[in-house]
Structures are given as structure tokens and as C-alpha cells.
Amino acid sequence: RCSMPTTVQELRDSLGQYYLSINAGYQWYDYQQNLIIPALEDVERGEVTRLMIFLPPGHAKSDLSTRTFIPWYLGRNPKKNAMVCSYGADLASDDFGTKIKERMTSDLHLKIFPDSRLTQDSRSKTHFTTVRGGNFYSVGYMGGITGKRLDLICLDDLIKNDEEADSETVQEALFNTYSNVILDRLRPGGAIVLCQHRWRPRDVAGRILEQE
């Protein structure tokens, strides 16, 4: 366990320190700080371009890999483009998009990453732009992805329920969207982070693992 940060530079350099500081009252957990966060930091450095995080509900996987990682990533890379995709547009925008925007406009975040300040016309929670030209998008997985070039794509909760998990048609459609749309949207060197509870051995994550 590392000490609590004392400088802005420590918060800028460490996702783990940023996570604890931007979320007042959060506690240190070894599996987060020693397993998940180093892997996400490898993604930001470009050392890892495919990362899957599998945990049951209630283990903060979305809070780490989407709600916190994307603001930290765009803070360090304010010229890059990031997107979060979920099973529905409402979850992507009302939850993820809203929370990410709140964190990126907080006083603490702007003190750490002044270059990631949002432009004055960034009023939407589904798309906003940094003053350095970077973009954030939140979309439903089956729509709204085409036409965008991305450096980071976070796929979070692509499966809504047991019925979808059991549907061969739904899982094959999710996999085909990944193969034919998601991969095509990445810029050279771009990364994909997939975060979910494993529903079935051959859910969309299992099919991606078979391919890659």
C-alpha cells in the first residue's frame, strides 16, 4: 500500500491515487490497487491494447474502468478520443456519461489536469470536447458508433440480463458488432477495455477470447 498523495503530480501520474482522491471516502482494496489499476495504467501508457476485467456485481469494476479511468485517461491525453459503450444508450449517457462529465468538471480534476477543461459548448452528457481537441462519447453498443475515430473504447455491461445472455442471436450480434464495427473504429495503437460480469462461457466476452 502506498501513501496518500501530497502533490498534484502524484495524482496526475497514479490512477490509484486519483481514484481515492476524486472519490472522497473510498477505501483502499488490494484487488483494485494491485491488480486492476496497474493494468489500466498499462493501457494508458500504450503497453496494453486489449484488457478484459471480469468481476461479479458490486466490486466497483465500472467505477474503476469507466467512470474513473476515462477522466484520468483524458486528463493525461486531452487531445485523444474516448468512448464508453453499454447495452443501452440510457445507461451509457445517464450513468456513465453524466458521472464522467461530473468528474472532469470538478475542481479537483481541473486542478490536476487543467488542459482537459471542457469547451463552453460541451453541454451534452453524450458528447463533449476538451479545449485541446479531445472528444468523449457515450453510446448504446448497437448504435451511434460509426463515423468516429477513437483511441480508447470502454465496453461496459454489454449484456442486459439472463434472457440476453442465453440468446444465441443476441450474443452473436454483440460479437459481430465487436468484430465489424468496434475494431474498425480504433485509431492505430488504440485500446479496448471490456468490463463485465461473465454470464456464460460463450457470452460475447467468451467469443472475443476465442478469436483473440
C-alpha positions as CSV (number, residue, x, y, z in Angstrom):
1,R,0.0,0.0,0.0
2,C,1.3,3.4,-1.0
3,S,1.0,6.6,1.0
4,M,-1.7,9.1,0.3
5,P,-0.7,11.7,-2.4
6,T,0.8,15.0,-1.3
7,T,1.3,16.6,-4.8
8,V,-0.7,17.3,-7.9
9,Q,1.9,15.4,-9.8
10,E,1.2,12.2,-7.8
11,L,-2.4,12.5,-8.6
12,R,-1.6,13.0,-12.3
13,D,0.7,10.1,-12.5
14,S,-1.2,7.5,-10.4
15,L,-4.7,6.3,-11.3
16,G,-4.9,4.7,-7.9
17,Q,-4.2,7.9,-6.1
18,Y,-6.6,9.8,-8.4
19,Y,-9.3,7.2,-7.8
20,L,-9.1,7.6,-4.0
21,S,-8.8,11.4,-4.1
22,I,-11.6,12.0,-6.6
23,N,-13.9,9.7,-4.6
24,A,-14.0,11.1,-1.1
25,G,-14.5,8.4,1.5
26,Y,-13.4,5.5,-0.8
27,Q,-11.2,2.9,0.9
28,W,-8.1,1.0,-0.3
29,Y,-8.7,-2.5,-1.6
30,D,-5.8,-4.7,-2.7
31,Y,-7.5,-6.3,-5.7
32,Q,-8.3,-2.8,-7.1
33,Q,-5.0,-1.1,-6.3
34,N,-2.7,-4.0,-7.0
35,L,-4.4,-5.8,-9.9
36,I,-6.9,-3.7,-11.8
37,I,-5.3,-0.2,-11.6
38,P,-1.8,-1.3,-12.8
39,A,-3.5,-3.0,-15.8
40,L,-5.5,0.2,-16.6
41,E,-2.3,2.2,-16.3
42,D,-0.6,-0.1,-18.8
43,V,-3.5,0.7,-21.2
44,E,-3.0,4.4,-20.8
45,R,0.8,4.0,-21.5
46,G,0.0,2.1,-24.7
47,E,1.6,-1.1,-23.3
48,V,-1.7,-3.0,-23.4
49,T,-4.3,-2.5,-26.2
50,R,-6.8,-5.2,-25.1
51,L,-7.9,-5.6,-21.5
52,M,-10.8,-7.6,-20.0
53,I,-11.9,-7.1,-16.4
54,F,-14.3,-9.8,-15.1
55,L,-15.8,-9.4,-11.6
56,P,-19.2,-10.0,-10.0
57,P,-21.6,-7.1,-9.4
58,G,-20.7,-4.8,-6.6
59,H,-16.9,-4.9,-7.0
60,A,-16.5,-1.4,-8.5
61,K,-15.4,-2.6,-11.9
62,S,-17.4,0.0,-13.7
63,D,-16.4,2.8,-11.3
64,L,-12.7,2.0,-11.9
65,S,-12.6,1.1,-15.6
66,T,-15.1,3.6,-16.9
67,R,-16.3,6.3,-14.5
68,T,-12.7,7.0,-13.2
69,F,-10.3,5.6,-15.8
70,I,-11.8,7.7,-18.7
71,P,-11.5,11.1,-16.9
72,W,-7.9,10.2,-15.8
73,Y,-7.1,9.0,-19.4
74,L,-8.5,12.1,-21.0
75,G,-6.8,14.2,-18.3
76,R,-3.4,12.8,-19.3
77,N,-4.3,12.7,-23.0
78,P,-6.6,15.7,-23.7
79,K,-6.1,15.5,-27.4
80,K,-7.4,11.9,-27.7
81,N,-10.8,10.5,-28.2
82,A,-12.5,8.1,-25.8
83,M,-15.9,6.3,-25.9
84,V,-18.0,4.2,-23.5
85,C,-20.5,1.7,-24.9
86,S,-23.1,-0.1,-22.9
87,Y,-26.1,-2.3,-23.7
88,G,-28.3,0.7,-23.9
89,A,-27.9,4.4,-24.7
90,D,-29.7,5.4,-21.5
91,L,-27.1,3.6,-19.3
92,A,-24.2,4.9,-21.3
93,S,-25.4,8.5,-21.1
94,D,-27.4,8.9,-17.8
95,D,-24.9,6.9,-15.7
96,F,-21.5,6.8,-17.4
97,G,-21.7,10.0,-19.4
98,T,-23.1,12.0,-16.5
99,K,-20.6,10.7,-14.0
100,I,-17.6,11.1,-16.3
101,K,-18.6,14.7,-17.1
102,E,-19.1,15.5,-13.4
103,R,-15.6,14.2,-12.6
104,M,-14.0,16.1,-15.5
105,T,-15.6,19.4,-14.5
106,S,-14.8,19.0,-10.7
107,D,-12.4,21.5,-9.1
108,L,-10.0,18.7,-8.1
109,H,-9.8,17.2,-11.6
110,L,-9.2,20.6,-13.2
111,K,-6.5,21.4,-10.7
112,I,-4.8,18.1,-11.7
113,F,-5.5,18.3,-15.4
114,P,-6.1,21.9,-16.5
115,D,-5.6,21.0,-20.2
116,S,-8.6,18.7,-20.0
117,R,-11.1,21.6,-19.4
118,L,-14.2,21.2,-21.5
119,T,-15.2,23.7,-24.2
120,Q,-18.0,26.1,-23.4
121,D,-20.3,24.4,-25.9
122,S,-19.9,21.0,-24.2
123,R,-23.4,20.9,-22.8
124,S,-24.3,17.3,-23.6
125,K,-23.5,14.2,-21.5
126,T,-23.3,12.0,-24.6
127,H,-20.5,14.0,-26.3
128,F,-18.2,16.7,-25.1
129,T,-14.8,18.1,-26.1
130,T,-11.7,19.2,-24.3
131,V,-10.1,22.6,-25.0
132,R,-7.2,20.6,-26.5
133,G,-9.5,18.9,-29.1
134,G,-10.1,15.6,-27.5
135,N,-13.6,14.0,-27.5
136,F,-15.7,11.9,-25.3
137,Y,-18.7,9.9,-26.5
138,S,-21.3,7.7,-24.6
139,V,-23.4,5.5,-26.8
140,G,-25.5,2.3,-26.9
141,Y,-23.5,-0.6,-28.2
142,M,-25.7,-1.4,-31.2
143,G,-25.8,2.2,-32.5
144,G,-24.0,5.5,-32.7
145,I,-20.5,4.1,-33.1
146,T,-19.9,4.6,-36.8
147,G,-18.2,7.7,-38.0
148,K,-15.9,8.2,-35.0
149,R,-12.2,7.6,-34.7
150,L,-11.2,6.5,-31.2
151,D,-8.1,6.0,-29.1
152,L,-9.9,4.3,-26.2
153,I,-13.1,2.3,-26.2
154,C,-14.6,1.1,-22.9
155,L,-17.2,-1.7,-23.4
156,D,-19.1,-1.8,-20.1
157,D,-22.1,-4.1,-19.4
158,L,-22.9,-5.2,-22.9
159,I,-25.4,-7.8,-21.7
160,K,-28.6,-6.6,-20.0
161,N,-30.0,-9.7,-18.4
162,D,-30.2,-13.5,-18.3
163,E,-32.5,-13.6,-21.3
164,E,-30.0,-11.9,-23.4
165,A,-27.1,-14.0,-22.0
166,D,-29.0,-17.1,-23.1
167,S,-29.8,-15.9,-26.6
168,E,-27.5,-17.1,-29.3
169,T,-28.9,-14.5,-31.6
170,V,-28.1,-11.6,-29.2
171,Q,-24.6,-12.9,-28.3
172,E,-23.7,-13.4,-31.9
173,A,-25.0,-9.9,-32.8
174,L,-22.8,-8.4,-30.0
175,F,-19.8,-10.3,-31.2
176,N,-20.4,-9.3,-34.9
177,T,-20.6,-5.6,-33.8
178,Y,-17.3,-6.0,-32.0
179,S,-15.6,-7.6,-35.0
180,N,-17.1,-5.5,-37.7
181,V,-17.7,-2.1,-36.1
182,I,-15.7,-1.7,-32.8
183,L,-12.3,-2.8,-34.2
184,D,-12.8,-0.6,-37.2
185,R,-13.2,2.5,-35.1
186,L,-9.8,2.3,-33.4
187,R,-7.0,4.6,-34.4
188,P,-3.6,3.0,-34.7
189,G,-2.4,1.9,-31.3
190,G,-5.9,2.4,-29.9
191,A,-7.1,0.3,-26.9
192,I,-10.3,-1.6,-25.9
193,V,-11.2,-2.2,-22.3
194,L,-14.1,-4.7,-21.8
195,C,-15.6,-4.8,-18.3
196,Q,-18.4,-7.2,-17.3
197,H,-19.7,-9.9,-15.1
198,R,-19.3,-13.2,-17.0
199,W,-22.7,-14.5,-17.8
200,R,-22.0,-17.7,-19.9
201,P,-18.9,-19.5,-21.2
202,R,-19.8,-18.3,-24.7
203,D,-21.1,-14.9,-24.0
204,V,-19.7,-12.0,-26.1
205,A,-16.5,-11.9,-24.0
206,G,-16.0,-15.7,-24.4
207,R,-16.4,-15.3,-28.2
208,I,-13.9,-12.5,-28.3
209,L,-11.4,-14.6,-26.3
210,E,-11.8,-17.4,-28.8
211,Q,-11.0,-15.0,-31.7
212,E,-8.2,-13.0,-30.0
